[in-house]
């Protein structure tokens, strides 16, 4: 196991720690530990703060940041699949995702107030995090076409087609413009396509 990984696992198990504590655990010199801490801090995985650990001057301790959670294994996909599978068995998956879309759109509507036309849609896609989806937005004679080349819901969408319609529902509810998904990566396409109509 690499030194950075050992260091981070120690902090995950023991919480904020001093350099001396990390030196004892890793069996490294102070210089070596500081070098590792510096690299992890620059990457955004660690932060340092002053804490009073007893009498005397406060000590500098290092702790994991919220961003570091993504480096530790999670089982979110399995949990999501289990929830959606149960919703499908109960016949409520469409109603469940309709509520999810409304909840997401409600937050977006507040952020889009005062924007119109293409600037409204571009802001919407930014807030929906389509930067990670490698999205492009093109105006068409009847509206706009959004192409998302990296579907964030790809694995779940392969199993539950209703999930693939979620972005179109969110777009429609957030903008009051009709939106549909004619086809997507689930169908073997290179990108998910969403058509948004002008009023």
C-alpha positions as CSV (number, residue, x, y, z in Angstrom):
1,X,0.0,0.0,0.0
2,X,1.3,3.5,-0.9
3,X,2.4,5.9,1.8
4,X,-0.3,8.5,0.9
5,X,-2.9,5.8,1.1
6,X,-1.6,4.6,4.5
7,X,-1.6,8.2,5.7
8,X,-5.2,8.9,4.6
9,X,-6.5,5.6,6.0
10,X,-4.9,6.5,9.3
11,X,-6.7,9.8,9.3
12,X,-9.9,8.2,8.3
13,X,-9.7,5.8,11.3
14,X,-8.2,8.1,13.9
15,X,-9.4,11.6,13.0
16,X,-7.3,14.8,13.0
17,X,-3.7,13.9,13.8
18,X,-0.4,15.7,14.4
19,X,2.8,15.2,12.4
20,X,4.3,13.3,15.3
21,X,1.4,10.8,15.4
22,X,1.7,10.3,11.6
23,X,5.5,9.8,11.9
24,X,5.0,7.1,14.5
25,X,2.4,5.3,12.4
26,X,4.2,5.5,9.1
27,X,7.7,5.1,10.4
28,X,8.9,8.1,8.4
29,X,10.9,11.2,9.2
30,X,9.3,14.5,9.8
31,X,10.5,15.8,6.4
32,X,9.0,12.8,4.6
33,X,5.7,13.1,6.4
34,X,5.5,16.9,5.7
35,X,6.3,16.1,2.0
36,X,3.3,13.7,1.9
37,X,1.0,16.1,3.7
38,X,1.9,18.9,1.4
39,X,1.0,16.9,-1.7
40,X,-2.3,15.7,-0.3
41,X,-3.2,19.2,0.9
42,X,-2.5,20.7,-2.6
43,X,-4.8,18.1,-4.1
44,X,-7.6,19.2,-1.7
45,X,-7.7,15.9,0.2
46,X,-6.4,17.3,3.5
47,X,-6.6,20.5,5.5
48,X,-4.7,21.7,8.6
49,X,-6.0,23.5,11.6
50,X,-4.9,24.5,15.1
51,X,-6.3,22.5,18.0
52,X,-5.7,22.6,21.7
53,X,-4.8,19.0,22.7
54,X,-4.2,19.7,26.3
55,X,-2.2,22.3,28.2
56,X,0.2,24.5,26.4
57,X,0.1,26.0,22.9
58,X,-2.3,24.7,20.3
59,X,-1.0,22.0,18.0
60,X,-1.3,21.8,14.2
61,X,-3.4,18.8,13.2
62,X,-4.2,17.4,9.7
63,X,-7.7,16.2,8.8
64,X,-9.4,14.8,5.8
65,X,-11.6,17.2,3.8
66,X,-15.1,16.4,2.5
67,X,-13.6,16.1,-1.0
68,X,-11.5,13.1,0.2
69,X,-14.7,11.0,0.7
70,X,-14.7,10.2,-3.0
71,X,-11.4,8.4,-2.6
72,X,-12.8,5.8,-0.3
73,X,-15.0,3.0,-1.7
74,X,-18.7,3.6,-1.6
75,X,-21.7,1.5,-2.4
76,X,-24.0,4.2,-3.7
77,X,-24.8,2.5,-7.1
78,X,-25.8,-0.8,-5.4
79,X,-28.1,1.1,-3.0
80,X,-29.6,3.1,-5.8
81,X,-30.2,0.0,-7.9
82,X,-31.9,-1.7,-4.9
83,X,-34.1,1.3,-4.2
84,X,-35.1,1.6,-7.9
85,X,-35.7,-2.1,-8.2
86,X,-38.0,-2.1,-5.3
87,X,-39.8,1.0,-6.7
88,X,-40.2,-0.8,-10.0
89,X,-41.6,-4.0,-8.2
90,X,-44.1,-1.8,-6.4
91,X,-45.1,0.0,-9.6
92,X,-44.1,3.5,-8.3
93,X,-40.8,4.1,-10.1
94,X,-42.3,6.7,-12.4
95,X,-44.0,8.6,-9.6
96,X,-40.8,8.4,-7.5
97,X,-38.7,9.9,-10.3
98,X,-41.4,12.5,-11.1
99,X,-40.9,13.7,-7.5
100,X,-37.2,13.7,-7.8
101,X,-37.4,15.8,-11.0
102,X,-39.7,18.3,-9.3
103,X,-37.4,18.6,-6.4
104,X,-34.4,19.2,-8.6
105,X,-36.3,21.6,-10.8
106,X,-37.6,23.6,-7.9
107,X,-34.0,24.5,-6.8
108,X,-33.0,25.3,-10.4
109,X,-36.0,27.7,-11.0
110,X,-34.8,29.9,-8.2
111,X,-31.3,30.1,-9.8
112,X,-32.7,30.9,-13.3
113,X,-34.9,33.8,-12.3
114,X,-34.3,36.8,-14.7
115,X,-32.7,34.8,-17.4
116,X,-34.3,34.2,-20.8
117,X,-33.6,32.2,-24.1
118,X,-30.3,30.5,-24.7
119,X,-28.6,32.2,-21.7
120,X,-31.3,30.6,-19.5
121,X,-30.6,27.1,-20.9
122,X,-26.8,27.5,-20.7
123,X,-27.1,28.5,-17.1
124,X,-29.5,25.6,-16.5
125,X,-27.0,23.1,-18.0
126,X,-24.2,24.6,-15.9
127,X,-26.3,24.1,-12.7
128,X,-27.2,20.6,-13.8
129,X,-23.5,19.9,-14.0
130,X,-23.5,19.1,-17.7
131,X,-19.8,20.2,-17.8
132,X,-19.1,16.6,-16.6
133,X,-21.5,15.3,-19.2
134,X,-19.4,16.9,-22.0
135,X,-22.6,18.6,-23.2
136,X,-23.2,20.8,-26.2
137,X,-26.2,23.0,-26.9
138,X,-27.2,23.9,-30.4
139,X,-30.1,26.1,-31.5
140,X,-32.5,24.5,-34.0
141,X,-35.4,25.9,-36.0
142,X,-37.9,24.7,-33.4
143,X,-35.8,25.1,-30.2
144,X,-32.5,23.6,-29.0
145,X,-30.8,20.3,-29.0
146,X,-28.7,19.2,-26.1
147,X,-26.1,16.4,-26.7
148,X,-24.5,14.9,-23.6
149,X,-21.6,12.6,-24.5
150,X,-21.0,11.4,-20.9
151,X,-24.1,10.2,-19.2
152,X,-23.8,10.5,-15.5
153,X,-26.6,8.0,-15.0
154,X,-25.3,5.5,-17.6
155,X,-25.1,2.3,-15.5
156,X,-28.4,3.0,-13.7
157,X,-30.1,4.0,-17.0
158,X,-29.1,0.7,-18.6
159,X,-31.1,-1.1,-16.0
160,X,-34.0,1.4,-15.5
161,X,-35.1,3.3,-18.6
162,X,-37.2,5.7,-16.6
163,X,-33.9,7.2,-15.2
164,X,-32.9,8.2,-18.8
165,X,-36.0,10.5,-18.9
166,X,-35.0,12.3,-15.7
167,X,-32.9,15.1,-17.4
168,X,-35.7,15.9,-19.9
169,X,-38.2,16.2,-17.0
170,X,-35.9,18.4,-15.0
171,X,-35.3,20.7,-18.0
172,X,-39.0,20.9,-18.7
173,X,-40.0,21.6,-15.1
174,X,-37.3,24.1,-14.6
175,X,-37.9,26.1,-17.8
176,X,-41.6,25.4,-18.6
177,X,-40.4,24.4,-22.1
178,X,-41.3,21.0,-23.5
179,X,-38.4,18.7,-23.5
180,X,-38.0,15.1,-24.7
181,X,-35.3,12.4,-25.1
182,X,-35.6,10.9,-28.6
183,X,-32.6,8.6,-28.0
184,X,-29.5,8.2,-25.9
185,X,-26.5,6.1,-25.1
186,X,-28.8,3.5,-23.8
187,X,-29.8,3.0,-27.4
188,X,-26.2,2.6,-28.5
189,X,-25.8,6.3,-29.5
190,X,-22.6,8.2,-28.9
191,X,-24.5,10.8,-26.9
192,X,-27.8,11.3,-25.1
193,X,-30.0,13.7,-27.2
194,X,-32.6,16.0,-25.6
195,X,-34.8,18.3,-27.7
196,X,-36.1,21.4,-26.1
197,X,-38.9,23.3,-27.8
198,X,-39.4,27.1,-28.0
199,X,-42.7,28.5,-26.9
